[in-house]
Amino acid sequence: MIELFLGGARSGKSRLAEERAEQLGGVVTYLATATADDGEMAERIAAHRARRPEDWRLVEEPLALGRVLRTTAAPEGVVLVDCLTLWLANALAAGEERFAEERSALLAALEAAPGPVVLVSNEVGSGIVPLGAETRRYADEAGRLNQAVAARSDRVTLVVAGLPWTLKESP
């Protein structure tokens, strides 16, 4: 079972995804894609760590998300990926060929996952079209990635102001 939580910055999507991972039961592996490149990001990461249960496993992987999903997803546990848009920035920075490889590996790993995977991603398509080519590319790829993951997901939830809105739910 694949579940995707989408939302804007500070929408509450991570908190709701964490609650869902806990509800699904079993061992939770938190797959973090962020890197603490500056003090502000380090504070954000620390806040996320502080609110997670101590018994959750932590795997930090900024780029090889598909590979790590293949080794951590299991029928008796839940993998929580937070977040796809930070992973996307890392993958795009690695160059075109590596980005294409990592994106394909991620989507294939989702299709083959033997246990529940809960993913968090930013919905970036609700604003204006960015001015710079690099930012437009990022927004375009984020939209394409969200669509591809949503197509593979059994459940998709949009989170606005902490409120979940189910967009897709397979029986």
C-alpha positions as a printed NumPy array, in Angstrom:
array([[  0.   ,   0.   ,   0.   ],
       [  1.336,   3.375,  -1.077],
       [  0.022,   6.561,   0.493],
       [  0.922,  10.122,  -0.514],
       [  0.447,  13.261,   1.578],
       [  0.649,  16.525,  -0.393],
       [  0.515,  20.084,   0.872],
       [  2.182,  23.452,   0.975],
       [  4.825,  24.617,   3.406],
       [  3.697,  24.325,   7.033],
       [  0.411,  22.707,   5.981],
       [  0.638,  19.879,   8.525],
       [  1.33 ,  17.154,   5.957],
       [  4.337,  15.674,   7.792],
       [  2.48 ,  15.498,  11.095],
       [ -0.49 ,  13.75 ,   9.478],
       [  1.8  ,  11.353,   7.59 ],
       [  3.544,  10.492,  10.859],
       [  0.184,   9.824,  12.518],
       [ -0.805,   7.59 ,   9.596],
       [  2.445,   5.622,   9.773],
       [  1.806,   5.033,  13.477],
       [ -1.777,   3.898,  12.753],
       [ -0.611,   1.36 ,  10.187],
       [  1.283,  -0.48 ,  12.908],
       [  4.525,  -2.373,  12.901],
       [  8.026,  -0.99 ,  12.92 ],
       [  8.228,   2.47 ,  11.364],
       [ 11.322,   3.399,   9.377],
       [ 11.582,   7.129,   8.825],
       [ 13.425,   7.768,   5.573],
       [ 14.702,  11.345,   5.699],
       [ 15.878,  13.075,   2.525],
       [ 16.909,  16.441,   4.012],
       [ 20.475,  17.545,   4.596],
       [ 21.444,  20.137,   7.189],
       [ 23.28 ,  22.519,   4.87 ],
       [ 22.653,  25.525,   7.12 ],
       [ 21.578,  26.346,  10.659],
       [ 17.94 ,  26.956,   9.804],
       [ 17.612,  23.571,   8.085],
       [ 19.373,  21.905,  11.018],
       [ 16.713,  23.405,  13.312],
       [ 13.912,  22.062,  11.087],
       [ 15.454,  18.594,  11.105],
       [ 15.84 ,  18.717,  14.897],
       [ 12.167,  19.69 ,  15.304],
       [ 11.098,  16.722,  13.156],
       [ 13.332,  14.371,  15.169],
       [ 12.002,  15.667,  18.482],
       [  8.387,  14.873,  17.673],
       [  8.998,  11.346,  16.335],
       [  8.683,   8.349,  18.654],
       [ 12.054,   7.094,  19.914],
       [ 11.406,   3.542,  18.725],
       [ 11.176,   4.58 ,  15.063],
       [ 14.129,   3.651,  12.908],
       [ 15.866,   6.436,  11.03 ],
       [ 17.54 ,   6.189,   7.627],
       [ 18.973,   9.362,   6.13 ],
       [ 19.329,   9.227,   2.348],
       [ 19.313,  12.395,   0.253],
       [ 19.627,  10.753,  -3.173],
       [ 19.387,   6.943,  -3.559],
       [ 15.767,   6.773,  -2.433],
       [ 14.762,   3.866,  -4.681],
       [ 17.657,   1.701,  -3.489],
       [ 16.921,   2.384,   0.158],
       [ 13.199,   1.731,  -0.301],
       [ 14.013,  -1.656,  -1.815],
       [ 16.062,  -2.597,   1.253],
       [ 13.809,  -1.147,   3.969],
       [ 10.218,  -1.766,   2.816],
       [  8.839,  -4.91 ,   4.459],
       [  5.386,  -6.448,   4.993],
       [  5.678,  -6.136,   8.786],
       [  6.679,  -2.468,   8.847],
       [  5.988,   0.965,   7.423],
       [  8.408,   3.227,   5.592],
       [  7.727,   6.952,   5.9  ],
       [  9.52 ,   9.097,   3.303],
       [  9.808,  12.788,   4.182],
       [ 10.077,  14.417,   1.763],
       [  9.993,  13.888,  -1.981],
       [ 10.543,  17.539,  -2.891],
       [ 13.773,  17.767,  -0.896],
       [ 14.856,  14.517,  -2.56 ],
       [ 13.955,  16.046,  -5.939],
       [ 16.227,  19.05 ,  -5.323],
       [ 19.085,  16.684,  -4.46 ],
       [ 18.436,  14.5  ,  -7.509],
       [ 18.251,  17.446,  -9.922],
       [ 21.52 ,  18.811,  -8.506],
       [ 23.192,  15.464,  -9.292],
       [ 22.782,  16.022, -13.052],
       [ 20.394,  14.898, -15.777],
       [ 21.529,  11.288, -16.086],
       [ 21.605,  10.645, -12.35 ],
       [ 18.238,  12.362, -11.901],
       [ 16.626,  10.132, -14.545],
       [ 18.163,   7.   , -12.982],
       [ 17.094,   7.907,  -9.437],
       [ 13.561,   8.87 , -10.499],
       [ 13.11 ,   5.566, -12.348],
       [ 14.538,   3.636,  -9.392],
       [ 12.155,   5.385,  -6.995],
       [  9.056,   4.687,  -9.076],
       [ 10.069,   1.051,  -9.606],
       [ 10.704,   0.609,  -5.877],
       [  7.235,   1.958,  -5.086],
       [  5.633,  -0.501,  -7.484],
       [  7.558,  -3.389,  -5.911],
       [  7.212,  -2.385,  -2.252],
       [  6.157,  -5.415,  -0.186],
       [  4.787,  -3.297,   2.661],
       [  3.215,   0.093,   3.322],
       [  5.04 ,   3.22 ,   2.183],
       [  3.844,   6.673,   3.254],
       [  5.306,   9.606,   1.327],
       [  5.276,  13.354,   1.941],
       [  5.636,  15.903,  -0.849],
       [  5.079,  19.601,  -1.349],
       [  2.373,  20.717,  -3.724],
       [  4.166,  23.488,  -5.598],
       [  1.807,  23.968,  -8.531],
       [ -0.723,  26.255,  -6.897],
       [  1.285,  29.456,  -7.163],
       [  2.537,  31.621,  -9.967],
       [  4.902,  30.354, -12.658],
       [  8.453,  30.998, -11.369],
       [ 10.567,  33.558, -13.227],
       [ 13.86 ,  31.678, -13.51 ],
       [ 14.454,  28.653, -15.735],
       [ 15.959,  26.579, -12.9  ],
       [ 13.01 ,  27.258, -10.602],
       [ 10.518,  26.547, -13.403],
       [ 12.288,  23.239, -14.059],
       [ 12.057,  22.335, -10.368],
       [  8.331,  23.172, -10.237],
       [  7.711,  21.205, -13.445],
       [  9.593,  18.154, -12.177],
       [  7.876,  18.357,  -8.782],
       [  4.501,  18.35 , -10.518],
       [  5.485,  15.412, -12.72 ],
       [  6.871,  13.484,  -9.747],
       [  3.751,  14.101,  -7.655],
       [  1.575,  12.911, -10.549],
       [  3.656,   9.755, -11.045],
       [  3.639,   8.906,  -7.334],
       [ -0.081,   9.689,  -7.024],
       [ -0.821,   7.362,  -9.959],
       [  0.945,   4.544,  -8.064],
       [ -0.661,   5.411,  -4.73 ],
       [ -3.623,   3.688,  -3.154],
       [ -4.443,   6.815,  -1.208],
       [ -3.625,  10.492,  -1.801],
       [ -4.359,  13.186,   0.77 ],
       [ -4.04 ,  16.931,   0.266],
       [ -3.383,  18.814,   3.504],
       [ -4.377,  22.47 ,   3.878],
       [ -4.154,  24.309,   7.218],
       [ -3.724,  20.975,   8.995],
       [ -6.899,  19.581,   7.485],
       [ -6.743,  16.438,   5.338],
       [ -8.708,  16.172,   2.13 ],
       [ -8.73 ,  12.723,   0.529],
       [ -8.178,  13.055,  -3.222],
       [ -7.9  ,   9.351,  -4.009],
       [ -8.733,   6.194,  -2.113],
       [ -8.593,   2.741,  -3.627],
       [-10.905,   0.133,  -2.133]])
